[in-house]
Amino acid sequence: MEKTPIYRSSRTAVALMAAASTMPVVITDANAQEGYGYSSLAQREMIRRQDAVAEGDRLLMEGREAYAKGDYQQAVDKYRQALDRVPDAPMFSDRRQSYTEHLSDASVALSMQHRKVGKYAEARTLLEGVLAVDPNDFNAKRELGYLDDPIRTNPALTYEHTQNVDKVRRTLYMAEGNYNLGKFDAAKTEYENVLRLDPYNSAARRGLERLAQAKTDYYRAAYDHTRAELLMEVDKAWELTVPAEAPDVPNTFGQGPDVPDGVAYITEKLRRIIIPRIDFDDTTVEEAIDFLRLRSAELDTLELDPAKKGVNFVVRRPRAAGGGAADAGLDAASGDGGLPTGGSDPGSLRIRELRVRNVPLAQALKYICDATKLRYKVDDYAVTLVPQTETGEDIFTRTFTVPPDFAASLDSGGGDGAAVNDDPFAEPAAGGGATLRPRPPIDELLKRSGINFAEGTSATLSANGKLLVTNTPTELDRVEQLVDAFKGQQPKQVKITTKFVEISQENNDELGFDWIVNPFGLSAHNVFGSGGTQGNQQGRTGGDFISPVGGTSVDGIPADPTQFSSNGMTNGLRSGDYAINRNSIDAILNNPNRTAQSGSVAPGIAAITGLFSDGQVQMIMRGLAQKKGTDLMTAPSVTSLSSQKATIEIIREFIYPT
């Protein structure tokens, strides 16, 4: 569309603005010189008009700057504000006329911009406003004519459409950028947004096409990678694993006492706490234990909890057996150095002399017990001192971890009755007395090993190798020694190997005949004889017979070797693969064509063909001699611990598509 410059400069307007800016000052000076004065109201009005003119000129200049930048909307606003600032007085008529011309030019330019973006109503309003002020404005009349011209102005264009066009353009740029960055999903989303705004946008469709092609290239590469990976996994299944070289590791199973956490905790303290100095001179056991109790709490520096510092000590007094026994115990404790009897108080025993330096707490306890014929026992919470001859002990419960063959090892040492042969394949002994016997309970086996079980005591062995014993501390010590003795032994393993041999042979000997008899007359054109129909068996094909013979085609034998023959007398007889079925899973799975079983007849050995004037006959003799043998041997093995149950399974897995 042709655009004509509509902005006009006016020297007269500029001169008027310059004169107006100085006119109030001149009047004021003249009045002052003449000695005449105006009222304050008139002066304020003159100042207001002077400020309005200055403000109007400033807005006019801002409007011209906006017009030069192409911001016609702001230019119209500035011109309208400037026109509103200048008073409507005869002395400002030229200035207002100049402002009006600027406003008209900006309004026409803004209407042209509105017409391009589909704002027809706004453009018409602006042009009509210009014509209302100046009916002879050429530019306004021309733009109004363009606005009504359907050739120059598309009546279907709307502002929303132009906004969508701009949004589509920016969205296409964003989609192209995402595509170049390899962000295909984000690019697809942007192209779809374009199609929502413009359903027939070919650029978006072409972009989606490029995205699909790029994804196709990726998925083709992913397909090749996945196929190669899966083929590698299939080939990997045939790899024979090389056994790892086992290092020589000493047998550490069972080394050290199997103690609860509390016992181990207190034992570690007894070993770790060092007493700097001990000087006992005719000191009782009770006083010595109090000293050790205090020093252990002071020297237990690794324990952060103040409530857990130190070690608890308990001097257990034996059960009183009578007054005389108690007196005897006191006499013994008074100085003969013998063992304390059952009625004596271990806390009153005296240590004649003990002087040591930098000794562990456990060793100090040992010295005290040796000097007073006592012994100490560590439980989960304290260290208990008891006489060595104490028999009326309390009952405690402890758990021991034993080897898997612990019960079998105890039982192998002997038992009631004659020795039993556990081999199920061995020949029975004379008299038939050799039978498998049940294994005795664990408490019975422990009794055989010298462990005493009084009333209220018991022993239980769980399947996971945990031995739970409830007994006196003395017997628990014996059980611990017994368990440690078995733990020091190397566990024995047994490797069991079995061999299964399967031998089979199939001998197939077959001899048969196939006949084709074409129709022949049995009487004068009334009775004819011939072969039968195919029936429900797989019929013979043209390749199973010979035709032509001597240049003469035999009726009933088609030229196509795959078509079925007719007039056969032996179609109901099975031959070759039809007579011999491989009734096995291998035969079914190895057949690639499972939907339609295919087979072939036995090979022909000899043939006789008769060509007569009123009929033809052909006989094929078929024979088959085949021997098939299969020798299969498997030797599975399993390694198991002694007396543990082991199972050998022979499993063949058939993988086939379903």
Steps between C-alpha positions, in 0.01 A plus 500: 500500500631842413593712800521878463684710758232673696712692748526876410737755652379856556727799545204704612423254779857505620508878499175515689628261764817710545302821533253343741777385728622857551174693483393472865838619618485805271156592624605467858805717450301765316241514770765529761668786320178690456407455861175329432422169669262219432304313761651185644235290328595633159865442574436141602297445184779638287754276674271197457464567128873548465559163673231335284665624183840377617351161596324477164822573315677231702230242422514602135873428486450161671227415250727589208773273644252213534376564146854486366549162672180362349309489829189663360277413793725686743531788254121533481477495879768766539347727233157469658641585843686800355181623332313466828767703685488810275208732589233548237560872454538716188859578582583123496299413190806461279665278757190282536476480121856371485425244775187389314695440179754290687218302663334443161822374343566261791137377497520419127829316551352304794190413295726362227668283762164382636383414149802273448432299816122474459389770745250644254264655755782686678640622167159625386448684829834679466434603138152625575642706786750660264230579242282648770771758570612548141247367243742574218792294635627314195689227684203417724265476202745278314548263794125483556459401135770231539319373805180448299683347202477114520794469263739703713352391832407138575165514681562155659818615673471536878739615767487155663615346174798730475590420860479128423721549195765663713467229766530229235815663366663514843392144582650371176828668591488330841424160347788537254734588785396194700550281194850634446580427865373143470205563734255311281219469754504874573510576127203270444304684768571836334398373156177367647435839657540656155245257355255587774520864391531430127367151415623523139853622567725306263820615671390331823413181314838501327663550836313202644612299198862588571451407865353163406792435266752592769325274752489223241876524459543479876262208543670316215830541683331393825359195320845404375645549847225300671525219247877483541461508879247216503705293258794554729293374793406189299863433415597571859274217614742256334796630698659254739577681821855462623498436874665771701827420666416454864762645735626297790292634784558351841205356678378774729159345569450469867827655613455675827213447741149543372380754752209742512553869437491587870759239590729616221455862610600429861783267396643775281493739794680247721770470236525871419490671842849516653535548878812709563565377854359238736623465860297251704620404848266276697206635301162331478350400167215746553746788546707391201192481279388847614843632405481339156147631452605859571821487297324342200250786492783756519717334233221413252582795274361357176145476631318828433185420698567572871236245601690221321850578624679231694414137569242351736637245747291257704627267773250217514458338837431127497183346635519419869518126569467520880646674801790262542602537145495877532728487804735269323511734203592793722775299662633407160491858384683615811835377392560141395499596129267218402205521265200693630218271593142534397404704808783756498466861379733555200497874568668451839795306360828686535779566258827474693708711262466613137716774350495547122548790254329573168298182490179444297181473696446140389846400624441675830180299544695182425755585769223565753321174413824300522575646841153427640413174317218672312410519134324772302237472232400769251134535404313766305499760778762423766801297609404245766748351748406156638688227686672242286313221684158660451246232403165660561532735203225698337367408161580720200418484131755549225495470124786343305561502127595147397610348167232343281629149574522552876229248587631248247851534640374439852299201381788346306694443820280206596151413606264232610480186297717371225659717237263597222591519133339816359560394139154429353658293218703274729412137550296441816677326786420145597180481695360817351584707809686780320246779476527875513439628852378845602759742630483557878404845630775754553485485880558125486801552273638762739456261792711245313770768472510556878255786542273457803137605474327535835136571560388821330778499240466438127667531159352579159668500159329703227527443126709816450783373723402667829546292818292631790614354834342568840731372776732599781806716424730202554319289245472796264879529514527135404257551212707797386818292508326223306370743236843663466657159448264423212536846353874454470447209264485557125147449364479206266329517165383214286480511122235264366516413131237293321507363148190417298541312172213461253548284189231466234489367142224504240499259204262584217442249217218583258389355165182606323334561160316793348250427217333729248230333289326713239143409391473185287194323364373183662212456252385661179477866604307420816737414785837668561762446767760749634684617810334685787506851647743683724302458825604650830869417465768709339473401136783422262625779279621505143859480623432162664436327163656485153338682211531510202619149419633438151368836388148417624346682793336285761154620590456590868861616539511882473790673333544727805696295758323680788142420390323192632457198276173317438383143439725369776426165661738543798420853614387369837840346576759704688855508378825669598455789743126435508561150638778589747412765756758655729283524806730716712520854623815555295320405180224752566723786608755448224235507228506853354157461339276411792172603346522260203697180549684398184639162406604284208446141396773237497729502196398287201718200422344373177203580274286307250270683258241344272361700209190334351245609246219527753697584817832568665657364817820586694654335806776657713684279750622700801748387766668650805767356731619732776676459832515783747678489834530745785748479786442757772707533813468765770728537801358761737674565829432689820720605791354490849610519857513184701162385629323765293226415255588553133283461191608424144258607230532448125297766323487572131349831401324544167463862391261554212270781388131474584 
